[in-house]
Amino acid sequence: MRVTATCVFSLANAAQVTSNPISKVLQLLGELRGKVVAEGEAEQESYEEFTKWCKDESKQKAFEIADGQEQVESLSATIEKAAAAISDLDAKIEKLTKSVNQAESDLSAATDVRHNEHQDYLAVDKELVEAIDTLGRAIGVLEKVFKKGSSLIQAMKSPEMQQLTSSLSVIIDATVFETKDKKRVAALLQAKEDAQDGDEPEEEGSHGSILDLLGDMLDKAETQKAEADKAEMTARFEYEKLKQSLTGQIAFDNKQLDAARKGLATQQEVKATAEGDLQGTQKELAADIKYDSETHDECEEKAEEWNTSMHERAQEIEALDTATKIIKEKTGGAESQAYGFLQMQTVRRDYSAVLAQISAAGASGKDKKLSALAVRVKAALASSADPFAKVKGLIAEMIEKLEKQAAEEAAQKEFCDTETKKSTDKKEDKESEIEDLSAKIDKAESTIAKLKEEIANLQAELANTAKTQKEMTDMRSKEHATFEQAEKDYSDGLEGVQMALQTLRDYYAQKSFIQEGAGNDHSSAGGSIISILEVAESDFSKLLTETREEEADAQSKFEEITEANKLETTAKSGDIKYKTQEIGQLEKAVSENKDSRESVQEELDAVLEYLSKLNDQCIAKPEPYEERKRRRDEEIAGLKNALQILEGDAIGFLAVKQVHRHRA
C-alpha cells in the first residue's frame, strides 16, 4: 500500500511538469500567433516611418522642383528680355553709326565745297580789287588830263597813262567784265599805240564817253565785289551753321552711341549670367526630378512589398486561427476520454490552487467577471459529478471571451492608430500646403505693392518729364521768336548799312578826283561817316553771326534734351508696361492661390472634424489601451496557469487509474 501510495503521489507530482499534448499544441499555436502579430506590428511601425519619410521627401522635392521651375521661368524671361534689349541696342548702334558716318561725310563734303568756294572767291576778289584800283586811277588821270583841255590822243601819251597801260591790259584778260566793255578798252589801248606810231586814229571818241565807259566798268566791278563779299559772308555763315549743326549731331550721336554700347555690354553680361544660372538651375531641376521619380519608385516598391508581407502574414494568422479552431472543436471529446478525470469518485483532490489562480487574476485586474468565474468554479467543484470537465469548460470559455475581447480591442487600437496617423499626416500636409500658399500669396502681394509703387514713381517721373519738356518747348518757341526778330533787325540793319556805305563810297570815290578846295572838307567828313558805318557794319555782322550761332547752339541743345527725354519716356513707358503685365500675372496667381487655399482649408476642416471624432472614439477612455492589454494578458495567463494545474491533476488521476488496473 505504501509503495502504491508513493507511486500515486510521485505520478501526481510529476504531472505538475507534464502537459496535456492538445493543450500544449494550442499553447504553441497561440504563442506562434502572438509572435506573428508582434512581428507584423513591428513591421507596421517600420513601414509607417518609411512612409512618413517618403511623404516628407516627396513634399520637400515638390517644393524644390516648383521653386526650380519658377527660377527657370524667371531666368528664361530675363534672357528673353535681355535678348530683346540686345536686339534693340544693336539696331540702335547700327542706326547711330550710320548717322555719325553720314554726318561726318556731309561735314567733310561741305568743308571741301566751302574750301573751293573760298578759293574761287579769293581769285575773283583779287581780280576785282585790281580792276577797281586800275579803273579808279585811270579815271583820275583822264579827268586831270581832260581838265587841262588835252585830247584823248594827248591824254593817252601822258606819262601817267603810260604807267596804267599794262594795268588796263590786265582788265582785258579779267573774267569779271563783259566782252563789249573789254573791246572798248582794247580799242582805247590800240588808239594809244597808233598815236605812238604817228598815225592818227580814225575816231577819238569824246571825253565823256571814255570816262563813262571806265566809270561804268568801275561801278560794275564795285557792285560785283560787294555781291561777292556778301555771297562769301553768307556762304561762310551757312557753312558755319551747317558745321555747328553737324558737329552737334555727331557729338550727340556719339554720346548716344557710347551709352548704347555700354547698355549693350550690360545686357550681354545680364544675358550671359542668366544663361549660366539657367543651365545650372536646369541641371539641378533635372536632378531633383530624377531623384523624386526614383524615390517614388522606391516607395511604391516598398509599398508593394509591405502589402505582400501583410497579406502573407494575414494568411499565416488565418491558418493558425483555423488550426486552433479545428483542434478546439474536434478534439474536445478525445481529449476528455484520453486525459479526463476517471476515478473522480474514489480520489479527492485539492482545487485550492486553481481557485487561487483565478481569484488572483481577478484581483490583479479588478475584473468582476473573473471573480464571478471563481464563484462558479467553486460551485462546480461542490456540485458537479465531473468537476474537472466543468471547471475546465468554464475556464476555457472565459479565456476564449477574454481573447476575443483582446482581439477586438487590438483591432480597434490598430484602426485608431492607422486612422489617427493618416489623418494627422493629412492634417500636417494640409497645414503645410496652406502655409506654402499663404507665403506665396504674401510674397506676391508684397511684390504687387512694390511694383505699383515703382509704377507710380515712374508715372510721376514721366509727368515731370512731360511738364519739363513742355516748359522747354514753350521757352524755345519764345527764344526762337526773339531770335527771328533779332536776326531780321540785324539783317535789315546790316543791309541798310552796306547800302549806305555803297552809296557813300560810290559818291565820294567819284568826287575825290574832281573836287578841290572846299570840296575836300566834305570828302573828309564823308570818309569819317564811312568809317563809322564800317564799324557799325562790323558790329551788325558780328552780332548777326553770334545771334545765329547762339540760336543754333540753343536749338542743338534743345533737340539733344528732347531726344534724351524721348528715349527716357520710351524706356520708362516700357518699364510701366512690363510691370503692369507682371502685376496682372501676379494678381491672377494670387487669386488662384487664394482659391486653392480656401479649398485646402475646407479639406483641413474636414480632417480636423474627423480627428475630433477619432479622439472621442479612441482617446476618450477611462483606461489606456496599453493598460487594458497588460491587465488582459495577466488575466489570460492566470487562467492558463489554472488550466495547466487542472491538466496536471488529470494526468495524476490517469496514473492512479493505471495502477488500479495493474493491481486488478
C-alpha positions in Angstrom: 0.0 0.0 0.0 2.8 2.4 0.9 4.6 1.6 -2.4 1.3 2.2 -4.3 0.6 5.4 -2.5 4.2 6.6 -3.1 3.8 5.8 -6.8 0.5 7.6 -6.9 1.8 10.7 -5.2 5.0 10.6 -7.4 2.9 10.5 -10.5 0.8 13.3 -9.2 3.9 15.4 -8.5 5.3 14.5 -12.0 2.0 15.6 -13.5 2.8 19.2 -12.4 5.6 19.4 -15.1 3.9 17.2 -17.7 1.4 19.0 -20.0 -1.6 17.9 -22.0 -0.4 17.4 -25.7 -3.5 19.1 -27.1 -3.3 22.0 -24.7 0.4 22.3 -25.4 -0.3 22.5 -29.2 -2.9 25.1 -28.5 -0.4 27.0 -26.4 2.3 26.8 -29.1 -0.2 27.9 -31.7 -1.2 30.9 -29.6 2.4 31.8 -28.9 3.2 31.5 -32.6 0.3 33.6 -33.5 1.4 36.2 -30.9 4.9 36.2 -32.4 3.5 36.7 -36.0 1.3 39.5 -34.8 4.2 41.1 -32.9 6.4 40.9 -36.0 3.6 42.4 -38.0 3.2 45.3 -35.6 7.0 45.9 -35.7 6.9 45.8 -39.5 3.9 48.1 -39.5 5.7 50.7 -37.3 8.8 50.5 -39.5 6.7 50.9 -42.7 4.9 53.9 -41.2 8.2 55.5 -40.5 9.3 54.8 -44.1 6.0 56.1 -45.4 6.5 59.3 -43.5 10.0 59.6 -44.9 8.5 59.1 -48.4 5.9 61.8 -47.8 8.5 64.3 -46.4 10.9 63.7 -49.2 8.1 64.0 -51.8 6.9 67.2 -50.3 10.4 68.7 -50.0 11.3 67.7 -53.5 8.0 69.0 -54.8 8.7 72.4 -53.2 12.3 72.4 -54.6 11.0 71.4 -58.1 8.4 74.1 -58.0 11.0 76.6 -56.9 13.4 75.4 -59.6 10.7 75.7 -62.3 9.9 79.3 -61.1 13.6 80.1 -61.3 13.8 78.6 -64.8 10.8 80.7 -65.9 12.2 83.8 -64.3 15.7 83.3 -65.8 14.1 82.5 -69.2 12.1 85.7 -69.0 15.3 87.6 -68.1 17.2 86.1 -71.0 14.3 86.9 -73.4 14.1 90.4 -72.2 17.9 90.9 -72.4 17.9 89.4 -75.9 15.2 91.8 -77.0 17.1 94.7 -75.4 20.3 93.5 -77.2 18.5 93.3 -80.5 17.1 96.9 -80.0 20.5 98.2 -78.9 22.2 96.5 -81.9 19.7 98.2 -84.2 20.2 101.5 -82.4 24.0 101.2 -82.6 23.8 100.4 -86.3 21.5 103.4 -86.9 23.6 105.8 -84.8 26.8 104.6 -86.5 25.3 105.2 -89.9 24.1 108.6 -88.7 27.6 109.6 -87.4 29.3 108.3 -90.6 26.7 110.2 -92.8 27.2 113.4 -90.7 31.0 113.2 -90.9 30.7 112.5 -94.6 28.4 115.5 -95.1 30.7 117.7 -93.0 33.7 116.6 -95.0 31.9 117.3 -98.3 30.7 120.7 -97.0 34.2 121.6 -95.9 35.5 120.7 -99.4 32.8 122.7 -101.1 33.5 125.6 -98.7 37.2 125.5 -99.4 36.6 125.5 -103.2 34.1 128.4 -102.9 36.6 130.4 -100.8 39.4 129.8 -103.3 37.1 130.9 -106.1 36.1 134.0 -104.1 39.8 134.9 -103.4 40.5 134.7 -107.2 37.5 136.8 -108.1 38.2 139.2 -105.3 41.8 139.6 -106.4 40.7 140.4 -110.0 38.1 142.8 -108.8 40.4 144.7 -106.4 43.0 145.1 -109.1 40.4 146.2 -111.6 38.8 148.7 -109.2 42.2 150.1 -108.4 43.2 150.3 -112.0 39.9 151.8 -113.2 39.9 154.4 -110.4 43.4 155.5 -111.2 42.7 155.6 -114.9 39.6 157.7 -114.4 41.5 160.1 -112.2 44.4 160.5 -114.7 42.0 161.1 -117.6 39.9 163.5 -115.7 43.1 165.6 -114.9 44.3 165.5 -118.5 40.9 166.3 -119.9 40.6 169.1 -117.4 43.7 170.7 -118.9 42.0 170.6 -122.3 44.0 167.8 -123.8 42.6 165.5 -126.4 42.3 161.7 -126.0 45.4 161.1 -128.0 47.3 163.6 -125.8 45.9 162.0 -122.8 47.0 158.5 -123.9 50.5 159.8 -124.4 50.8 161.3 -120.9 53.3 159.6 -118.6 50.5 158.7 -116.1 48.6 156.7 -118.8 51.8 155.1 -119.9 52.1 153.7 -116.4 48.5 152.4 -116.5 48.8 150.7 -119.9 49.9 147.4 -118.5 47.1 147.5 -115.8 44.5 148.3 -118.4 45.7 145.3 -120.4 45.0 143.1 -117.3 41.4 144.3 -117.4 41.1 142.9 -120.9 42.1 139.5 -119.6 39.8 139.7 -116.5 36.8 137.4 -116.4 34.6 139.8 -114.5 33.8 142.2 -117.4 31.6 141.8 -120.4 33.1 141.3 -123.8 31.9 144.6 -125.3 33.5 146.5 -122.4 36.7 144.6 -123.0 36.6 145.5 -126.7 36.2 149.2 -126.0 39.2 149.1 -123.6 41.2 147.3 -126.2 40.3 149.9 -128.8 41.4 152.6 -126.3 44.8 150.9 -126.0 45.1 150.5 -129.7 44.5 154.2 -130.2 47.3 154.9 -127.8 49.6 152.6 -129.9 48.6 154.3 -133.1 49.3 157.6 -131.6 52.8 156.5 -130.6 53.4 155.3 -134.2 52.5 158.7 -135.6 49.2 157.5 -137.1 46.0 159.4 -136.3 43.2 157.3 -135.1 40.1 157.1 -137.2 37.8 158.1 -134.3 38.9 159.5 -131.0 35.7 159.5 -129.2 34.5 162.1 -126.7 35.9 162.7 -123.3 32.7 161.8 -121.7 32.2 158.5 -123.5 35.6 157.3 -122.3 35.1 158.4 -118.8 31.5 156.9 -118.8 33.0 153.6 -120.1 35.6 153.4 -117.4 33.1 154.7 -114.7 30.5 152.1 -115.7 33.1 149.4 -115.6 34.2 150.7 -112.2 30.6 150.6 -110.9 30.2 147.1 -112.2 33.4 146.0 -110.6 32.5 147.5 -107.2 29.0 146.0 -107.4 30.4 142.6 -108.3 32.8 142.9 -105.4 30.1 143.9 -103.0 28.0 141.0 -104.2 30.9 138.6 -104.0 31.7 139.8 -100.4 28.1 139.3 -99.4 27.9 135.9 -101.1 31.2 134.9 -99.3 29.9 136.1 -96.0 26.6 134.2 -96.5 28.3 131.1 -97.6 30.7 131.3 -94.7 27.8 131.7 -92.3 25.8 128.9 -93.8 28.8 126.7 -93.7 29.5 127.5 -90.0 25.8 126.9 -89.2 25.9 123.6 -91.0 29.2 122.7 -89.4 27.9 123.5 -86.0 24.7 121.5 -86.6 26.6 118.5 -87.9 29.2 118.8 -85.2 26.5 118.9 -82.6 24.7 116.0 -84.2 27.9 114.0 -84.3 28.6 114.8 -80.6 25.1 113.9 -79.6 25.1 110.7 -81.7 28.5 109.7 -80.3 27.2 110.2 -76.8 24.1 108.1 -77.5 26.4 105.6 -79.2 28.6 105.3 -76.1 25.5 104.9 -73.9 24.1 102.3 -76.3 27.3 100.3 -76.3 27.5 100.4 -72.5 23.9 99.3 -72.3 24.7 96.5 -74.8 27.6 95.3 -72.8 25.4 95.4 -69.6 22.6 93.5 -71.3 25.1 90.9 -72.8 26.5 90.4 -69.3 23.0 90.0 -67.8 22.1 87.6 -70.6 25.3 85.6 -70.1 24.9 85.4 -66.4 21.2 84.4 -66.7 22.1 81.7 -69.2 24.8 80.3 -66.9 22.4 80.4 -63.9 19.7 78.8 -66.1 22.0 76.0 -67.1 22.8 75.3 -63.5 19.2 75.6 -62.4 18.0 73.3 -65.2 20.7 70.7 -64.2 19.6 70.9 -60.5 16.0 70.7 -61.5 16.6 67.6 -63.7 18.5 66.0 -60.8 15.6 66.8 -58.4 13.0 65.4 -60.8 15.1 62.3 -61.3 15.6 61.8 -57.5 11.9 62.4 -57.0 11.0 59.8 -59.6 13.5 57.3 -58.2 12.2 57.9 -54.6 8.6 57.5 -55.8 9.5 54.2 -57.4 11.3 53.0 -54.3 8.4 53.9 -52.1 6.0 52.2 -54.5 8.2 49.1 -54.4 8.3 49.1 -50.6 4.5 49.6 -50.5 4.1 46.5 -52.7 6.5 44.5 -50.6 4.7 45.6 -47.4 1.3 44.7 -48.9 2.6 41.3 -49.9 4.1 40.8 -46.5 0.9 41.8 -44.7 -1.2 39.6 -47.0 1.1 36.6 -46.2 1.0 37.4 -42.5 -2.7 37.6 -42.6 -2.9 34.2 -44.3 -0.5 32.8 -41.7 -2.6 34.1 -38.8 -5.7 32.8 -40.6 -4.1 29.4 -40.9 -3.1 29.4 -37.2 -6.6 30.6 -36.1 -8.2 27.9 -38.3 -6.0 25.1 -36.9 -6.7 26.3 -33.4 -10.4 26.4 -34.0 -10.3 22.9 -35.5 -8.3 21.5 -32.6 -10.7 23.0 -30.1 -13.8 21.9 -31.9 -12.7 18.4 -33.0 -10.5 17.1 -30.2 -12.6 18.0 -27.1 -14.2 14.6 -26.7 -11.0 12.6 -27.5 -9.1 14.8 -25.1 -11.6 14.2 -22.4 -11.5 10.4 -23.0 -7.8 10.2 -23.1 -6.9 12.7 -20.4 -10.2 13.3 -18.5 -10.8 12.6 -14.8 -11.6 8.8 -14.5 -11.9 7.8 -10.8 -13.3 11.1 -9.6 -15.5 9.3 -7.0 -12.5 7.5 -5.5 -10.0 10.3 -5.4 -10.3 13.6 -3.7 -8.2 16.5 -4.9 -7.4 19.9 -3.7 -8.6 22.6 -6.1 -7.3 25.4 -3.9 -4.5 26.2 -6.4 -7.0 26.6 -9.3 -9.2 28.8 -7.3 -6.2 30.8 -6.1 -5.0 31.4 -9.7 -8.5 32.5 -10.8 -9.0 34.7 -7.7 -5.5 36.2 -8.1 -6.2 37.0 -11.8 -9.5 38.6 -10.9 -8.0 40.6 -8.0 -5.0 41.9 -10.0 -7.1 43.0 -12.9 -10.0 44.1 -10.8 -12.3 42.2 -13.1 -15.7 41.2 -11.8 -16.0 38.6 -14.5 -13.1 36.6 -13.1 -14.4 37.0 -9.6 -17.7 35.6 -10.7 -15.8 32.8 -12.5 -14.1 31.8 -9.3 -17.5 31.5 -7.6 -18.8 29.4 -10.5 -15.8 27.1 -10.3 -16.2 26.7 -6.6 -19.8 25.8 -7.1 -19.0 23.3 -9.9 -16.4 21.6 -7.6 -19.0 21.2 -5.0 -22.0 20.0 -7.1 -20.8 18.5 -10.4 -20.3 14.9 -10.9 -17.4 15.7 -13.2 -16.0 18.9 -11.7 -12.8 18.8 -13.8 -14.6 19.0 -17.1 -17.0 21.6 -15.7 -14.2 23.7 -14.3 -12.1 23.3 -17.5 -15.0 24.3 -19.6 -15.7 27.4 -17.6 -12.0 28.5 -17.7 -11.7 27.8 -21.4 -14.9 29.7 -22.1 -13.6 32.7 -20.1 -10.2 32.5 -21.9 -12.0 32.5 -25.2 -14.1 35.5 -24.2 -11.0 37.4 -23.0 -9.0 36.6 -26.1 -11.9 37.6 -28.3 -12.2 40.9 -26.3 -8.5 41.4 -26.6 -8.6 40.8 -30.4 -11.5 43.3 -30.7 -9.6 45.9 -28.7 -6.4 45.2 -30.7 -8.4 45.7 -33.9 -9.9 48.9 -32.6 -6.5 50.1 -31.5 -5.0 49.3 -34.9 -7.9 51.1 -36.5 -7.4 54.1 -34.2 -3.7 54.2 -34.7 -3.9 53.9 -38.5 -6.7 56.4 -39.0 -5.1 58.8 -36.5 -1.8 58.5 -38.2 -3.3 59.0 -41.7 -5.5 61.9 -40.5 -2.6 63.5 -38.6 -0.3 63.2 -41.7 -3.0 64.6 -43.9 -3.6 67.5 -41.4 0.1 68.3 -41.4 0.2 68.1 -45.2 -2.8 70.5 -45.5 -1.4 72.9 -42.9 1.9 72.9 -44.7 0.1 73.4 -48.0 -1.8 76.3 -46.5 1.4 77.8 -45.1 3.1 77.5 -48.5 0.1 79.1 -50.3 -0.1 81.9 -47.7 3.7 82.5 -48.1 3.2 82.7 -51.9 0.2 85.0 -51.6 2.1 87.3 -49.1 5.2 87.4 -51.4 3.1 88.1 -54.5 1.1 90.8 -52.7 4.3 92.4 -51.4 5.7 92.3 -54.9 2.5 93.8 -56.4 2.6 96.6 -53.8 6.3 97.3 -54.7 5.6 97.2 -58.4 2.6 99.6 -58.0 4.8 101.9 -56.0 7.5 101.7 -58.8 4.9 102.4 -61.4 3.6 105.4 -59.5 7.1 106.7 -59.3 7.7 106.1 -63.0 4.4 107.8 -63.9 5.3 110.8 -61.7 8.7 111.0 -63.4 7.1 110.8 -66.8 4.7 113.5 -65.8 7.6 115.6 -64.6 9.5 115.0 -67.8 6.4 115.9 -69.9 6.0 119.1 -67.9 9.6 120.0 -68.2 9.6 119.2 -71.9 6.5 121.4 -72.4 8.1 124.3 -70.5 11.3 123.8 -72.6 9.3 123.8 -75.8 7.4 127.0 -74.8 10.7 128.7 -73.8 12.4 127.5 -77.0 9.5 128.9 -79.1 9.8 132.2 -77.3 13.6 132.2 -77.8 13.2 131.3 -81.5 10.7 134.1 -82.0 13.1 136.5 -80.2 15.9 135.2 -82.5 13.9 135.7 -85.7 13.1 139.3 -84.7 16.8 139.9 -83.8 18.0 138.2 -87.0 15.6 140.3 -89.0 16.7 143.5 -87.3 20.4 142.8 -87.6 20.0 141.6 -91.2 18.0 144.7 -92.1 20.4 146.9 -90.3 23.4 145.3 -91.9 21.8 145.6 -95.3 21.0 149.2 -94.7 24.5 150.0 -93.5 26.0 148.2 -96.5 23.7 150.0 -98.9 24.6 153.4 -97.3 28.3 152.5 -97.4 28.0 151.6 -101.1 26.2 154.8 -101.9 28.7 157.0 -100.0 31.7 155.1 -101.3 30.5 155.5 -104.9 29.8 159.2 -104.4 33.0 160.2 -102.7 35.1 158.0 -104.9 33.8 159.9 -108.0 34.1 163.3 -106.4 37.6 162.7 -104.9 39.2 163.3 -108.4 37.1 166.4 -109.3 36.5 168.4 -106.1 39.3 170.5 -104.7 39.5 173.2 -102.1 36.3 173.3 -100.1 35.2 170.1 -101.5 37.9 168.3 -99.7 36.3 169.1 -96.4 33.1 167.2 -97.5 35.2 164.3 -98.6 36.9 164.2 -95.2 33.5 164.3 -93.4 32.2 161.6 -95.8 35.2 159.5 -95.0 34.6 159.8 -91.3 30.9 158.8 -91.8 32.1 155.8 -93.9 34.5 154.7 -91.2 31.7 154.9 -88.5 29.4 153.0 -90.8 32.1 150.4 -91.4 32.3 149.9 -87.6 28.5 149.6 -87.4 28.7 147.1 -90.3 31.3 145.0 -88.5 29.2 145.2 -85.2 26.0 144.2 -87.0 27.7 141.4 -88.9 29.3 140.1 -85.7 26.1 140.3 -83.7 24.2 138.6 -86.5 26.7 135.8 -86.6 26.8 135.5 -82.8 23.0 135.5 -82.7 22.8 132.8 -85.3 25.4 130.8 -83.5 23.6 131.1 -80.2 20.3 130.1 -81.8 22.0 127.1 -83.5 23.6 126.1 -80.2 20.3 126.6 -78.3 18.4 124.6 -80.9 21.0 121.8 -80.8 20.8 121.6 -77.0 17.0 121.7 -77.2 17.0 118.8 -79.7 19.5 116.9 -77.6 17.5 117.2 -74.4 14.3 116.5 -76.4 15.8 113.3 -77.8 17.0 112.3 -74.4 13.5 112.9 -72.9 12.0 110.8 -75.7 14.4 107.9 -75.0 13.7 108.2 -71.3 10.0 108.3 -71.9 10.1 105.3 -74.1 12.2 103.3 -71.6 10.0 104.2 -68.7 6.8 103.6 -70.6 8.2 100.2 -71.5 9.0 99.6 -67.8 5.5 100.6 -66.8 4.0 98.3 -69.5 6.2 95.4 -68.3 5.5 96.0 -64.6 1.8 96.3 -65.3 1.8 92.9 -67.1 3.7 91.4 -64.2 1.1 92.8 -61.8 -1.6 91.2 -63.8 0.1 87.8 -63.8 0.8 88.1 -60.0 -2.8 89.1 -59.3 -4.0 86.1 -61.3 -1.6 83.9 -59.3 -2.8 85.4 -56.0 -6.5 84.8 -57.0 -5.7 81.2 -57.9 -3.7 80.6 -54.7 -6.4 82.1 -52.6 -9.0 79.8 -54.2 -6.6 76.9 -53.7 -6.1 77.9 -50.0 -9.8 78.1 -49.4 -10.2 74.6 -51.0 -7.4 73.2 -48.9 -8.8 74.9 -45.8 -12.1 73.2 -46.4 -10.3 69.8 -46.6 -8.3 70.7 -43.4 -11.6 71.5 -41.6 -13.0 68.1 -42.7 -9.8 66.3 -41.5 -9.9 68.2 -38.1 -13.6 67.2 -37.7 -12.8 63.6 -38.4 -9.8 63.7 -36.0 -12.1 65.1 -33.3 -14.5 62.2 -33.8 -11.5 59.8 -33.7 -10.3 61.3 -30.5 -13.8 60.8 -28.9 -13.8 57.2 -30.1 -10.2 56.2 -29.5 -8.8 58.5 -26.8 -11.7 59.4 -24.5 -11.4 56.1 -22.5 -11.1 55.7 -18.7 -8.2 53.3 -19.2 -5.5 53.4 -21.9 -5.2 50.5 -24.3 -1.8 49.5 -23.1 -3.0 49.2 -19.5 -6.1 47.2 -20.7 -3.8 44.9 -22.7 -1.4 44.4 -19.8 -4.3 43.5 -17.5 -6.0 41.2 -20.1 -2.7 39.4 -20.6 -2.3 38.8 -16.9 -5.9 37.5 -16.7 -5.4 35.1 -19.5 -2.0 34.0 -18.1 -3.7 33.3 -14.8 -6.4 31.3 -16.4 -3.9 29.3 -18.4 -2.0 28.5 -15.3 -5.2 27.2 -13.7 -5.8 25.0 -16.8 -2.2 23.7 -16.5 -2.9 22.8 -12.9 -6.1 21.0 -13.9 -4.3 19.2 -16.7 -1.6 18.1 -14.3 -4.2 16.7 -12.0 -5.8 14.9 -14.9 -2.5 13.1 -15.7 -2.1 12.2 -12.0 -5.6 10.6 -12.0 -4.8 8.7 -15.2 -1.8 7.3 -13.4 -3.9 6.3 -10.5 -6.3 4.5 -12.8 -3.5 2.6 -14.4 -2.2 1.5 -11.0 -5.6 0.2 -10.0 -5.8 -1.7 -13.2 -2.4 -3.3 -12.7 -3.4 -4.5 -9.2 -6.6 -5.9 -10.5 
